[in-house]
């Protein structure tokens, strides 16, 4: 049985699977993603559950990663 990803809604919102998000975050484990979701201090995007699977809005994940970029050593915040 082949697995297909959900089509983006008519609004053009791109959804990413939890697996794709884990890969995008450097190959973190399922447990690490679970921890990200449960830590309110991280502000990690809330997923959408479709048929018991987690999907994330691509724009929210990209914005979260952008917000977490480190400031290079020696530069003031």
VOGU-3710 file (C-alpha; in Angstrom, 3 decimals, decimal comma):
1> xxxxxxxxxx> 0,000/0,000/0,000  1,557/3,322/-1,011  1,444/6,300/1,276  0,510/9,684/-0,086  0,992/13,009/1,614  -1,965/15,294/2,102  -2,422/17,898/-0,587  -1,991/21,486/0,494  -5,322/23,089/1,303  -6,861/25,392/-1,270
11> xxxxxxxxxx> -5,322/28,320/0,602  -1,893/27,109/-0,517  -0,643/26,221/2,976  2,146/23,659/2,790  2,101/20,898/5,383  5,176/18,897/6,384  5,198/15,505/8,006  6,739/15,068/11,445  9,459/13,006/9,786  10,284/15,846/7,377
21> xxxxxxxxxx> 10,351/18,360/10,244  12,694/16,101/12,243  14,998/15,900/9,224  14,843/19,684/8,768  15,878/20,105/12,416  19,056/18,137/11,827  17,756/14,609/12,220  16,366/14,900/15,738  14,626/11,875/17,190  10,898/11,387/17,694
31> xxxxxxxxxx> 11,452/11,843/21,431  13,214/15,180/20,886  10,334/16,397/18,732  7,928/15,233/21,448  9,927/17,251/24,006  9,854/20,331/21,751  6,074/20,050/21,561  5,678/19,848/25,332  8,060/22,643/26,334  6,051/25,892/26,405
41> xxxxxxxxxx> 9,259/27,939/26,680  10,354/26,865/23,182  7,227/28,128/21,453  7,365/25,228/18,982  4,565/25,288/16,388  1,463/23,250/17,148  0,881/20,412/14,691  -2,298/19,429/12,903  -3,378/15,821/13,402  -4,691/14,087/10,278
51> xxxxxxxxxx> -5,516/10,378/10,482  -3,423/10,014/13,668  -0,359/11,584/11,998  1,224/14,903/12,805  1,665/17,591/10,163  3,174/21,024/10,617  2,615/24,216/8,668  5,816/24,804/6,706  5,708/28,577/7,232  5,459/28,152/11,015
61> xxxxxxxxxx> 8,362/25,688/11,133  10,526/27,940/8,948  9,716/30,970/11,128  10,499/29,036/14,314  13,862/27,901/12,945  14,632/31,457/11,845  13,798/32,757/15,327  16,161/30,216/16,894  19,211/31,169/14,836  22,158/31,930/17,063
71> xxxxxxx> 23,869/35,262/17,090  27,548/34,726/16,151  30,033/35,045/19,031  31,179/38,583/19,643  28,042/40,294/18,282  25,721/42,160/20,597  22,086/41,199/20,726
//
